[in-house]
Amino acid sequence: MARLSVNIDHIATLRQARLGKEPDPVTAAFIVELAGADGITVHLREDRRHIQDRDVRLLRETVKTKLNLEMAAIDEMINIAMEVKPDMVTLVPEKRAELTTEGGLDVIINKETLSKQVSILKDGGITVSLFINSEIDQVKAALRIGADYVEIHTGRYADAVNKEEEEIEFGRILDAIKAASKLRLGINAGHGLNYINIKKISKISEIEEFSIGHSIIARSALVGLDRAVREMVELVKVNQAVLKQPL
C-alpha cells in the first residue's frame, strides 16, 4: 500500500512572508505525522525562499516517520545532506526564477555530475531518489548512475487541460513506472497532485510513495491541517487497496 509524504514547504512560505517565526514548519510536521502521514518532505532551495537550514536540522531531530530532503544537485546541498543525514535525498532541478519545480532532472546529460553526487550520498548511508520526467530513457539512466529510487514527475498529468491530454500523460507515467519496476528501482511520484487527480493515479500499485504538498496546505487553510492530511491519506491508501492495476 502506498505511503504519503507531505511536503510542508508552504507552511514555511507563509512564515517567510513576514520573516517571522509563525507558522513553524517543525510544529506542522508534528501535526502531519499525528494525522497519519508516512513522511515529511521539505525542499531546501538555494535562495532559501521558504525552508531554512534551521528547519532541516530541527526536523531531522524531531521527525519520527521519514524525512525526505529535496534539493538541487550542487555541492552546497550535498554537504548539508551529509551533515544532517535525512532518510532520503531527492535530487531535483532548480531555477531561481521558477515558482515551483518545472520538470525533471535530465539524468542523461548530467550523468557524470549526478553519478558522483549519488555515490557520495549513498556512501553516507542516505537513500537517493531522482526526480525525473516520465521518460523511459531517464529511468534507465537513473539506474545506471546508481539511484535507489525515481520520483516520477506528475505535473504534466496534473496540468492536463482535457481528458485526452490527461490520458496521454497518464499513459507516459504508466510506461515509465513499468520500466522502473522491471529494473527494480523504487518508485515514488509527485508534483501537482490534489484531491481530485490523486484518485486515478493512486490506483497504480507499483508507486510506493506519493509526495504531495501544495494542495494539502491550501486545503488546510480552510479545514485545518489535521483534517486535510487525513483526507489525503484516505484517498491515497483506500484507492490503491480497492483497485490494483498490474503493469
C-alpha positions as a Markdown table, in Angstrom:
| # | Residue | x | y | z |
|---|---|---|---|---|
| 1 | Met | 0.0 | 0.0 | 0.0 |
| 2 | Ala | 1.3 | 3.4 | -1.0 |
| 3 | Arg | 2.7 | 5.9 | 1.6 |
| 4 | Leu | 2.0 | 9.6 | 1.8 |
| 5 | Ser | 4.9 | 12.0 | 2.4 |
| 6 | Val | 3.6 | 15.6 | 3.0 |
| 7 | Asn | 5.6 | 18.5 | 1.7 |
| 8 | Ile | 5.4 | 21.3 | 4.2 |
| 9 | Asp | 7.4 | 23.9 | 2.3 |
| 10 | His | 4.4 | 26.2 | 2.1 |
| 11 | Ile | 4.0 | 26.4 | 5.8 |
| 12 | Ala | 7.4 | 28.0 | 5.7 |
| 13 | Thr | 6.3 | 30.2 | 2.7 |
| 14 | Leu | 3.6 | 31.7 | 4.9 |
| 15 | Arg | 6.2 | 32.3 | 7.7 |
| 16 | Gln | 8.7 | 33.9 | 5.4 |
| 17 | Ala | 6.0 | 36.3 | 4.0 |
| 18 | Arg | 6.6 | 38.3 | 7.2 |
| 19 | Leu | 10.1 | 37.0 | 8.0 |
| 20 | Gly | 8.7 | 36.0 | 11.4 |
| 21 | Lys | 8.5 | 32.8 | 13.5 |
| 22 | Glu | 5.0 | 31.6 | 12.7 |
| 23 | Pro | 3.7 | 29.3 | 11.4 |
| 24 | Asp | 6.6 | 27.0 | 12.3 |
| 25 | Pro | 7.0 | 24.1 | 9.8 |
| 26 | Val | 8.5 | 22.0 | 12.6 |
| 27 | Thr | 5.3 | 22.2 | 14.5 |
| 28 | Ala | 3.4 | 21.5 | 11.3 |
| 29 | Ala | 5.4 | 18.3 | 10.9 |
| 30 | Phe | 4.1 | 17.1 | 14.3 |
| 31 | Ile | 0.5 | 17.6 | 13.3 |
| 32 | Val | 1.1 | 15.9 | 9.9 |
| 33 | Glu | 2.6 | 12.8 | 11.4 |
| 34 | Leu | -0.2 | 12.6 | 14.0 |
| 35 | Ala | -2.7 | 12.8 | 11.2 |
| 36 | Gly | -1.3 | 9.6 | 9.7 |
| 37 | Ala | 1.2 | 10.7 | 7.1 |
| 38 | Asp | 4.1 | 8.4 | 6.5 |
| 39 | Gly | 6.8 | 11.0 | 6.0 |
| 40 | Ile | 7.7 | 14.7 | 5.8 |
| 41 | Thr | 9.2 | 16.3 | 2.7 |
| 42 | Val | 11.0 | 19.6 | 2.5 |
| 43 | His | 12.9 | 21.4 | -0.3 |
| 44 | Leu | 15.8 | 23.4 | 0.9 |
| 45 | Arg | 16.3 | 25.8 | -2.1 |
| 46 | Glu | 19.4 | 27.7 | -2.9 |
| 47 | Asp | 17.6 | 31.0 | -2.4 |
| 48 | Arg | 16.1 | 29.8 | 0.9 |
| 49 | Arg | 12.7 | 31.2 | -0.2 |
| 50 | His | 10.8 | 29.0 | 2.3 |
| 51 | Ile | 12.5 | 26.2 | 4.2 |
| 52 | Gln | 15.6 | 27.4 | 6.1 |
| 53 | Asp | 18.7 | 25.5 | 7.3 |
| 54 | Arg | 17.4 | 25.7 | 10.8 |
| 55 | Asp | 14.1 | 23.9 | 9.8 |
| 56 | Val | 16.0 | 21.0 | 8.2 |
| 57 | Arg | 18.2 | 20.4 | 11.3 |
| 58 | Leu | 15.3 | 20.6 | 13.7 |
| 59 | Leu | 13.2 | 18.3 | 11.5 |
| 60 | Arg | 16.0 | 15.7 | 11.5 |
| 61 | Glu | 15.8 | 15.7 | 15.3 |
| 62 | Thr | 12.0 | 15.6 | 15.6 |
| 63 | Val | 10.5 | 13.7 | 12.6 |
| 64 | Lys | 9.5 | 10.2 | 13.7 |
| 65 | Thr | 8.5 | 8.8 | 10.4 |
| 66 | Lys | 10.7 | 9.6 | 7.4 |
| 67 | Leu | 12.5 | 12.8 | 6.4 |
| 68 | Asn | 12.9 | 13.3 | 2.6 |
| 69 | Leu | 15.1 | 16.3 | 1.7 |
| 70 | Glu | 14.6 | 17.6 | -1.8 |
| 71 | Met | 17.5 | 19.7 | -3.1 |
| 72 | Ala | 19.4 | 20.8 | -6.1 |
| 73 | Ala | 22.3 | 18.6 | -7.2 |
| 74 | Ile | 25.0 | 21.0 | -6.1 |
| 75 | Asp | 28.0 | 20.7 | -3.7 |
| 76 | Glu | 26.5 | 23.1 | -1.1 |
| 77 | Met | 23.4 | 20.9 | -0.7 |
| 78 | Ile | 25.3 | 17.6 | -0.8 |
| 79 | Asn | 27.4 | 18.9 | 2.1 |
| 80 | Ile | 24.3 | 19.8 | 4.1 |
| 81 | Ala | 22.7 | 16.4 | 3.4 |
| 82 | Met | 25.9 | 14.7 | 4.6 |
| 83 | Glu | 25.8 | 16.6 | 7.8 |
| 84 | Val | 22.0 | 16.3 | 8.5 |
| 85 | Lys | 21.6 | 12.7 | 7.2 |
| 86 | Pro | 17.9 | 12.7 | 6.1 |
| 87 | Asp | 16.4 | 9.3 | 5.4 |
| 88 | Met | 16.2 | 10.1 | 1.7 |
| 89 | Val | 17.5 | 12.8 | -0.6 |
| 90 | Thr | 15.6 | 13.6 | -3.7 |
| 91 | Leu | 17.7 | 15.4 | -6.2 |
| 92 | Val | 15.7 | 17.9 | -8.3 |
| 93 | Pro | 16.4 | 20.5 | -10.9 |
| 94 | Glu | 16.2 | 24.1 | -9.7 |
| 95 | Lys | 15.9 | 27.5 | -11.3 |
| 96 | Arg | 16.0 | 30.7 | -9.3 |
| 97 | Ala | 13.1 | 32.3 | -11.2 |
| 98 | Glu | 10.6 | 29.4 | -11.2 |
| 99 | Leu | 7.6 | 29.4 | -8.9 |
| 100 | Thr | 7.8 | 25.7 | -8.4 |
| 101 | Thr | 9.9 | 22.9 | -9.9 |
| 102 | Glu | 9.1 | 22.9 | -13.6 |
| 103 | Gly | 10.3 | 19.5 | -14.7 |
| 104 | Gly | 12.5 | 16.5 | -14.0 |
| 105 | Leu | 16.3 | 16.1 | -14.0 |
| 106 | Asp | 18.0 | 15.4 | -17.2 |
| 107 | Val | 20.0 | 12.4 | -15.9 |
| 108 | Ile | 21.4 | 11.6 | -19.4 |
| 109 | Ile | 23.0 | 15.0 | -20.0 |
| 110 | Asn | 24.2 | 15.3 | -16.3 |
| 111 | Lys | 25.2 | 11.7 | -15.7 |
| 112 | Glu | 28.8 | 12.4 | -14.7 |
| 113 | Thr | 28.0 | 15.0 | -12.1 |
| 114 | Leu | 24.9 | 13.2 | -10.8 |
| 115 | Ser | 26.8 | 9.9 | -10.6 |
| 116 | Lys | 29.4 | 11.4 | -8.3 |
| 117 | Gln | 26.8 | 13.1 | -6.1 |
| 118 | Val | 24.7 | 9.9 | -5.8 |
| 119 | Ser | 27.8 | 8.0 | -4.9 |
| 120 | Ile | 28.7 | 10.4 | -2.1 |
| 121 | Leu | 25.2 | 10.3 | -0.6 |
| 122 | Lys | 24.9 | 6.6 | -0.8 |
| 123 | Asp | 28.3 | 6.2 | 0.8 |
| 124 | Gly | 26.9 | 8.4 | 3.6 |
| 125 | Gly | 24.1 | 5.9 | 4.2 |
| 126 | Ile | 21.4 | 8.1 | 2.5 |
| 127 | Thr | 18.8 | 6.6 | 0.2 |
| 128 | Val | 18.8 | 8.6 | -3.1 |
| 129 | Ser | 15.9 | 9.4 | -5.4 |
| 130 | Leu | 16.0 | 11.3 | -8.7 |
| 131 | Phe | 13.0 | 13.5 | -9.7 |
| 132 | Ile | 12.6 | 12.7 | -13.4 |
| 133 | Asn | 10.0 | 13.2 | -16.2 |
| 134 | Ser | 8.0 | 10.1 | -17.2 |
| 135 | Glu | 10.5 | 9.0 | -19.9 |
| 136 | Ile | 11.9 | 5.5 | -20.1 |
| 137 | Asp | 15.4 | 6.7 | -21.1 |
| 138 | Gln | 15.6 | 8.8 | -18.0 |
| 139 | Val | 14.5 | 5.8 | -15.9 |
| 140 | Lys | 17.3 | 3.7 | -17.4 |
| 141 | Ala | 19.8 | 6.5 | -16.8 |
| 142 | Ala | 18.8 | 6.7 | -13.2 |
| 143 | Leu | 19.6 | 3.1 | -12.7 |
| 144 | Arg | 23.0 | 3.4 | -14.5 |
| 145 | Ile | 24.2 | 6.1 | -12.1 |
| 146 | Gly | 23.2 | 4.2 | -9.0 |
| 147 | Ala | 19.9 | 5.8 | -7.8 |
| 148 | Asp | 17.8 | 3.8 | -5.4 |
| 149 | Tyr | 14.5 | 5.4 | -6.4 |
| 150 | Val | 13.0 | 7.5 | -9.1 |
| 151 | Glu | 10.2 | 10.0 | -8.4 |
| 152 | Ile | 8.1 | 10.3 | -11.4 |
| 153 | His | 7.1 | 13.9 | -12.2 |
| 154 | Thr | 3.3 | 14.0 | -12.4 |
| 155 | Gly | 3.0 | 17.7 | -13.2 |
| 156 | Arg | 2.1 | 17.3 | -16.8 |
| 157 | Tyr | -0.7 | 14.8 | -15.9 |
| 158 | Ala | -1.9 | 17.2 | -13.2 |
| 159 | Asp | -1.9 | 20.2 | -15.5 |
| 160 | Ala | -3.7 | 18.5 | -18.4 |
| 161 | Val | -6.3 | 20.7 | -19.9 |
| 162 | Asn | -8.7 | 18.0 | -21.1 |
| 163 | Lys | -9.3 | 14.3 | -20.8 |
| 164 | Glu | -7.4 | 13.4 | -23.9 |
| 165 | Glu | -4.3 | 15.1 | -22.8 |
| 166 | Glu | -4.7 | 13.6 | -19.3 |
| 167 | Glu | -4.9 | 10.1 | -20.8 |
| 168 | Ile | -1.7 | 10.7 | -22.8 |
| 169 | Glu | 0.2 | 11.9 | -19.8 |
| 170 | Phe | -1.2 | 9.1 | -17.6 |
| 171 | Gly | 0.0 | 6.6 | -20.2 |
| 172 | Arg | 3.5 | 8.0 | -20.2 |
| 173 | Ile | 3.6 | 7.7 | -16.4 |
| 174 | Leu | 2.5 | 4.1 | -16.6 |
| 175 | Asp | 5.2 | 3.3 | -19.2 |
| 176 | Ala | 7.9 | 4.9 | -17.0 |
| 177 | Ile | 6.7 | 3.0 | -14.0 |
| 178 | Lys | 6.6 | -0.2 | -15.9 |
| 179 | Ala | 10.3 | 0.3 | -16.9 |
| 180 | Ala | 11.3 | 1.3 | -13.4 |
| 181 | Ser | 9.6 | -1.7 | -11.9 |
| 182 | Lys | 11.3 | -4.1 | -14.3 |
| 183 | Leu | 14.7 | -2.5 | -13.4 |
| 184 | Arg | 13.8 | -3.0 | -9.7 |
| 185 | Leu | 14.1 | 0.7 | -8.9 |
| 186 | Gly | 12.0 | 2.1 | -6.1 |
| 187 | Ile | 9.1 | 4.2 | -7.4 |
| 188 | Asn | 7.7 | 7.4 | -6.0 |
| 189 | Ala | 5.5 | 10.0 | -7.6 |
| 190 | Gly | 4.6 | 13.7 | -7.1 |
| 191 | His | 4.0 | 17.2 | -8.3 |
| 192 | Gly | 0.7 | 18.9 | -8.8 |
| 193 | Leu | -1.4 | 16.1 | -7.3 |
| 194 | Asn | -4.6 | 17.1 | -5.5 |
| 195 | Tyr | -7.7 | 15.7 | -4.0 |
| 196 | Ile | -9.2 | 15.1 | -7.5 |
| 197 | Asn | -6.4 | 13.8 | -9.7 |
| 198 | Ile | -4.9 | 11.6 | -7.0 |
| 199 | Lys | -7.9 | 9.2 | -7.3 |
| 200 | Lys | -6.8 | 7.8 | -10.6 |
| 201 | Ile | -3.0 | 7.7 | -10.1 |
| 202 | Ser | -3.2 | 6.3 | -6.6 |
| 203 | Lys | -4.6 | 3.1 | -8.2 |
| 204 | Ile | -1.1 | 2.3 | -9.6 |
| 205 | Ser | 0.1 | -0.3 | -7.1 |
| 206 | Glu | 3.8 | 0.0 | -8.1 |
| 207 | Ile | 4.0 | 3.5 | -6.7 |
| 208 | Glu | 5.5 | 3.2 | -3.2 |
| 209 | Glu | 5.1 | 6.8 | -2.1 |
| 210 | Phe | 3.3 | 10.0 | -3.1 |
| 211 | Ser | 4.9 | 13.4 | -2.3 |
| 212 | Ile | 2.1 | 16.0 | -2.0 |
| 213 | Gly | 2.3 | 19.4 | -0.6 |
| 214 | His | 0.6 | 22.5 | -2.1 |
| 215 | Ser | -2.9 | 21.1 | -2.3 |
| 216 | Ile | -2.8 | 19.8 | 1.3 |
| 217 | Ile | -1.5 | 23.0 | 2.7 |
| 218 | Ala | -4.0 | 25.0 | 0.6 |
| 219 | Arg | -6.9 | 22.9 | 1.9 |
| 220 | Ser | -5.6 | 23.1 | 5.5 |
| 221 | Ala | -6.2 | 26.9 | 5.4 |
| 222 | Leu | -9.9 | 26.1 | 5.1 |
| 223 | Val | -10.4 | 22.9 | 7.1 |
| 224 | Gly | -7.3 | 22.6 | 9.3 |
| 225 | Leu | -4.1 | 20.7 | 8.8 |
| 226 | Asp | -5.1 | 17.5 | 10.6 |
| 227 | Arg | -8.2 | 17.1 | 8.6 |
| 228 | Ala | -6.5 | 18.0 | 5.3 |
| 229 | Val | -3.8 | 15.3 | 5.8 |
| 230 | Arg | -6.3 | 12.6 | 7.0 |
| 231 | Glu | -8.4 | 13.2 | 3.9 |
| 232 | Met | -5.4 | 12.7 | 1.6 |
| 233 | Val | -4.2 | 9.7 | 3.5 |
| 234 | Glu | -7.6 | 8.1 | 2.9 |
| 235 | Leu | -7.5 | 8.9 | -0.8 |
| 236 | Val | -4.0 | 7.5 | -1.3 |
| 237 | Lys | -4.4 | 4.3 | 0.7 |
| 238 | Val | -8.0 | 3.3 | 0.1 |
| 239 | Asn | -8.0 | 3.9 | -3.6 |
| 240 | Gln | -4.9 | 1.7 | -4.0 |
| 241 | Ala | -6.4 | -1.0 | -1.9 |
| 242 | Val | -9.7 | -1.1 | -3.9 |
| 243 | Leu | -8.1 | -1.5 | -7.3 |
| 244 | Lys | -4.5 | -2.5 | -8.0 |
| 245 | Gln | -3.7 | -2.0 | -11.7 |
| 246 | Pro | -1.0 | -4.5 | -12.8 |
| 247 | Leu | 1.6 | -3.4 | -15.3 |
